[in-house]
Amino acid sequence: MAYKTLLVHLELNADNAGLLEITAALADRFEAGVIGVAACQPSQLMAEEGFAAGKVIERTYAEMTREIEAAEVQFRAALSARVESLEWRSAITYLSLADYIAEQARAADLVITGKDIGPSLLDNTKRVNVGALAMQAGRPVLFVPPGISSLPMERVFVGWKDTREARRAVADALPLLHLAKNVTVLSVGSAGRQPALQAETADVAAWLSRHHVDAIAEAIAVTGTDAATLPIQLRRRKCDLLVAGVYGHSRLRELVFGGVTCDFLLDPDFCVLLSH
């Protein structure tokens, strides 16, 4: 199994250089084509004093079109010399951006996007709700934080919780796990659950071994909550990539992966691959 088509979402009026660098590197490793996507929603326009509403709408659409065109230029400049097959898709849409990207994901094996940096009081027409996207894409979604421009794959962790979504995530991540130097199936829970958790993670590590991925199994006893412990452990171990199943509601604050609220995605120190 390999990812043969990557779909990368470019944020408008943003520095997508790191995101595109990781996309190019993965496309090279998997000999994959890349589909670039950009979109925005029209603002809820109100007539301004001295301007007809039609003129305001026309001006706003022209500005959105210029921003989308600039994103395409950025996309092609970064990838045209490195990826053989490129395609561009864009829209000014009344759908949420998560809905639009999820629709385009039907053409890809892996979705790559920057992380959501939180809602804006002024404008959410160019923002992607990462929780909704992960829930709706039907494909694994790789979130790349700002400032990260490489995916070294030295230390990869599977955040394990025995759910359908976690099982799906491990399977969806296999192409990336084959690239990893060290893979740890990591579960956290109460001391009383340690024997069960160790057995679960051992099963997953054995399954990965049969798919030619060497992995170790580890269950950590905690006295607090999983939500507090897992991020601390991952940062301490210098995680390069976290793989996790995502379940719950699509609203960001209610989204949960492996027992950790999706608020963790608002400020990760590493890339995160989620699957639902």
C-alpha positions as CSV (number, residue, x, y, z in Angstrom):
1,M,0.0,0.0,0.0
2,A,1.2,3.5,-0.8
3,Y,-0.2,7.0,-1.1
4,K,-0.5,7.6,-4.8
5,T,-2.3,11.0,-4.7
6,L,-1.8,13.7,-2.1
7,L,-4.2,16.5,-1.6
8,V,-2.7,19.7,0.0
9,H,-4.8,22.6,1.3
10,L,-3.2,26.0,1.0
11,E,-4.3,28.7,3.4
12,L,-4.9,32.1,1.7
13,N,-2.6,35.0,2.5
14,A,-0.4,32.7,4.5
15,D,3.1,31.2,4.4
16,N,2.6,27.7,3.1
17,A,6.3,27.0,2.5
18,G,6.7,24.4,5.2
19,L,3.5,22.6,4.3
20,L,4.5,22.5,0.6
21,E,8.1,21.3,1.4
22,I,6.6,18.3,3.4
23,T,4.2,17.6,0.6
24,A,7.0,17.6,-2.0
25,A,9.1,15.3,0.1
26,L,6.2,12.8,0.6
27,A,5.3,13.0,-3.1
28,D,8.9,12.0,-3.9
29,R,9.0,9.1,-1.4
30,F,5.7,7.7,-2.7
31,E,6.0,8.7,-6.3
32,A,2.7,10.4,-5.9
33,G,0.8,13.1,-7.7
34,V,-0.4,16.2,-5.9
35,I,-3.7,18.0,-6.0
36,G,-3.6,21.6,-4.6
37,V,-6.7,23.0,-3.1
38,A,-7.6,26.5,-1.9
39,A,-11.0,28.0,-1.1
40,C,-12.8,30.7,0.8
41,Q,-16.3,31.7,1.7
42,P,-17.9,35.0,0.8
43,S,-18.3,37.3,3.7
44,Q,-21.7,38.2,4.9
45,L,-21.8,41.5,3.1
46,M,-23.6,44.6,4.2
47,A,-24.2,47.7,2.2
48,E,-21.6,50.4,3.0
49,E,-22.4,54.1,3.1
50,G,-21.7,55.5,-0.4
51,F,-21.4,52.1,-2.1
52,A,-24.0,50.0,-3.7
53,A,-24.2,46.4,-2.4
54,G,-23.4,45.0,-5.9
55,K,-20.2,47.0,-6.0
56,V,-19.1,45.7,-2.6
57,I,-19.8,42.1,-3.7
58,E,-18.0,42.6,-7.0
59,R,-14.9,44.0,-5.2
60,T,-14.9,41.3,-2.6
61,Y,-15.1,38.5,-5.2
62,A,-12.3,40.1,-7.2
63,E,-10.1,40.2,-4.0
64,M,-10.9,36.5,-3.2
65,T,-10.1,35.5,-6.7
66,R,-6.7,37.3,-6.6
67,E,-5.9,35.5,-3.3
68,I,-6.7,32.1,-4.7
69,E,-4.7,32.8,-7.8
70,A,-1.7,33.8,-5.6
71,A,-2.0,30.5,-3.8
72,E,-1.9,28.6,-7.1
73,V,1.2,30.4,-8.1
74,Q,2.8,29.5,-4.7
75,F,1.7,25.9,-5.2
76,R,3.1,25.5,-8.7
77,A,6.4,27.4,-7.9
78,A,7.1,25.0,-5.0
79,L,6.2,21.7,-6.6
80,S,6.4,22.0,-10.4
81,A,10.1,21.0,-10.6
82,R,9.7,18.2,-8.0
83,V,6.3,16.5,-8.7
84,E,5.5,15.0,-12.1
85,S,1.7,15.2,-11.8
86,L,0.1,18.4,-10.4
87,E,-3.5,19.5,-10.4
88,W,-5.2,22.6,-9.0
89,R,-8.7,22.9,-7.6
90,S,-10.2,26.0,-6.0
91,A,-13.6,27.6,-5.2
92,I,-15.4,30.5,-3.7
93,T,-18.0,28.5,-1.9
94,Y,-20.8,28.8,0.5
95,L,-19.9,25.4,1.9
96,S,-17.6,25.4,5.0
97,L,-14.0,25.0,4.0
98,A,-13.9,21.7,5.8
99,D,-16.9,20.5,3.7
100,Y,-15.2,21.6,0.4
101,I,-11.9,20.0,1.2
102,A,-13.6,16.8,2.3
103,E,-15.4,16.6,-1.0
104,Q,-12.1,17.0,-2.9
105,A,-10.6,14.2,-0.7
106,R,-12.4,11.6,-2.8
107,A,-9.6,12.0,-5.4
108,A,-6.7,11.5,-2.9
109,D,-5.2,9.0,-0.5
110,L,-3.9,11.5,2.0
111,V,-5.0,15.1,2.9
112,I,-2.3,17.5,4.1
113,T,-3.2,20.8,5.7
114,G,-1.9,23.4,8.2
115,K,-3.3,23.4,11.7
116,D,-6.2,25.5,12.7
117,I,-4.9,28.4,14.7
118,G,-8.2,29.2,16.3
119,P,-11.3,31.2,15.4
120,S,-11.0,34.8,14.4
121,L,-13.3,37.4,15.8
122,L,-13.1,39.2,12.4
123,D,-13.0,36.7,9.7
124,N,-13.5,32.9,9.5
125,T,-14.1,32.7,5.8
126,K,-10.6,31.4,5.1
127,R,-10.3,29.1,8.1
128,V,-10.6,25.3,8.2
129,N,-12.2,23.7,11.2
130,V,-9.7,20.8,11.7
131,G,-12.1,18.8,13.7
132,A,-14.8,18.9,11.1
133,L,-12.3,18.1,8.3
134,A,-10.9,15.0,10.2
135,M,-14.4,13.7,10.8
136,Q,-15.6,14.3,7.2
137,A,-12.7,13.6,4.9
138,G,-12.9,9.8,4.8
139,R,-9.1,9.9,4.3
140,P,-6.3,10.3,6.8
141,V,-5.5,13.9,7.4
142,L,-1.9,15.1,8.1
143,F,-1.8,18.4,10.1
144,V,1.4,20.4,9.8
145,P,2.0,23.1,12.4
146,P,3.5,26.5,11.4
147,G,7.3,26.5,11.5
148,I,7.7,22.8,10.6
149,S,9.1,22.2,7.1
150,S,10.3,18.5,7.4
151,L,9.0,15.2,8.6
152,P,12.1,13.3,9.8
153,M,10.2,10.2,10.9
154,E,12.8,9.4,13.6
155,R,10.2,9.0,16.4
156,V,6.7,8.1,15.5
157,F,4.0,7.3,18.0
158,V,0.6,5.7,17.7
159,G,-1.7,7.1,20.4
160,W,-3.6,4.0,21.2
161,K,-7.1,3.7,22.6
162,D,-9.0,0.5,21.7
163,T,-11.6,2.0,19.4
164,R,-12.7,1.5,15.8
165,E,-11.1,4.8,14.9
166,A,-7.7,4.0,16.3
167,R,-7.7,0.7,14.4
168,R,-8.6,2.6,11.3
169,A,-5.8,5.2,11.9
170,V,-3.1,2.6,12.2
171,A,-4.1,0.9,8.9
172,D,-4.4,4.3,7.1
173,A,-0.9,5.3,8.4
174,L,0.9,2.2,7.2
175,P,2.7,3.9,4.3
176,L,4.1,6.5,6.7
177,L,4.9,3.9,9.3
178,H,7.0,2.0,6.8
179,L,9.2,5.1,6.6
180,A,9.6,5.5,10.3
181,K,12.9,4.6,12.1
182,N,11.2,4.1,15.5
183,V,7.5,3.3,16.1
184,T,5.9,3.1,19.5
185,V,2.4,2.1,20.2
186,L,1.6,4.2,23.3
187,S,-1.3,3.9,25.6
188,V,-2.0,5.7,28.8
189,G,-4.5,4.8,31.5
190,S,-5.0,4.0,35.2
191,A,-2.6,1.6,37.0
192,G,-5.4,-0.9,37.3
193,R,-5.8,-1.1,33.6
194,Q,-2.1,-1.7,32.8
195,P,-2.3,-5.4,32.1
196,A,-5.1,-4.9,29.6
197,L,-3.5,-1.9,28.0
198,Q,-0.2,-3.7,27.6
199,A,-1.9,-6.6,26.0
200,E,-3.7,-4.2,23.6
201,T,-0.6,-2.4,22.5
202,A,1.3,-5.6,22.2
203,D,-1.4,-6.9,19.8
204,V,-1.1,-3.7,17.7
205,A,2.7,-4.0,17.6
206,A,2.5,-7.6,16.5
207,W,0.0,-6.6,13.8
208,L,2.4,-3.9,12.6
209,S,5.3,-6.5,12.6
210,R,3.3,-8.7,10.2
211,H,3.1,-5.6,7.9
212,H,6.8,-5.1,8.1
213,V,6.8,-2.3,10.6
214,D,9.0,-2.8,13.7
215,A,7.2,-1.3,16.7
216,I,7.4,-1.5,20.5
217,A,4.4,-1.5,22.8
218,E,4.2,0.7,25.9
219,A,1.4,1.3,28.4
220,I,1.9,4.2,30.8
221,A,0.1,4.3,34.2
222,V,-1.2,7.7,35.1
223,T,-2.8,9.3,38.1
224,G,-4.3,12.2,36.3
225,T,-6.1,12.3,33.0
226,D,-5.1,10.9,29.6
227,A,-5.5,14.3,28.1
228,A,-2.9,15.8,30.4
229,T,-0.4,12.9,30.2
230,L,-0.2,12.0,26.5
231,P,1.0,15.5,25.2
232,I,3.6,15.7,28.0
233,Q,4.9,12.2,27.1
234,L,5.1,13.0,23.4
235,R,6.9,16.3,23.9
236,R,9.3,14.7,26.3
237,R,10.1,11.9,23.8
238,K,10.6,14.4,20.9
239,C,7.8,13.0,18.8
240,D,8.0,13.7,15.0
241,L,4.6,12.3,14.1
242,L,1.6,11.2,16.2
243,V,-0.9,8.8,14.6
244,A,-4.3,8.7,16.2
245,G,-7.9,7.8,15.6
246,V,-10.5,10.6,15.9
247,Y,-14.0,10.1,17.3
248,G,-16.7,12.2,18.8
249,H,-18.5,15.3,17.5
250,S,-17.1,17.4,14.6
251,R,-17.1,20.6,16.7
252,L,-13.5,21.3,17.7
253,R,-13.9,21.4,21.4
254,E,-15.8,18.1,21.5
255,L,-13.5,16.2,19.2
256,V,-11.5,13.5,21.0
257,F,-8.6,11.3,19.8
258,G,-7.2,8.5,22.0
259,G,-8.7,10.2,25.1
260,V,-7.1,13.6,24.3
261,T,-9.3,16.6,23.4
262,C,-8.7,18.2,20.0
263,D,-7.7,21.4,21.8
264,F,-4.2,19.7,21.7
265,L,-4.2,20.3,18.0
266,L,-4.3,24.0,18.5
267,D,-0.7,24.0,19.6
268,P,1.2,20.9,18.7
269,D,5.0,20.7,18.4
270,F,4.9,18.0,15.7
271,C,2.8,16.7,12.8
272,V,-0.3,14.8,13.6
273,L,-2.1,12.2,11.4
274,L,-5.7,11.7,12.2
275,S,-8.2,9.2,10.8
276,H,-11.9,8.6,11.4
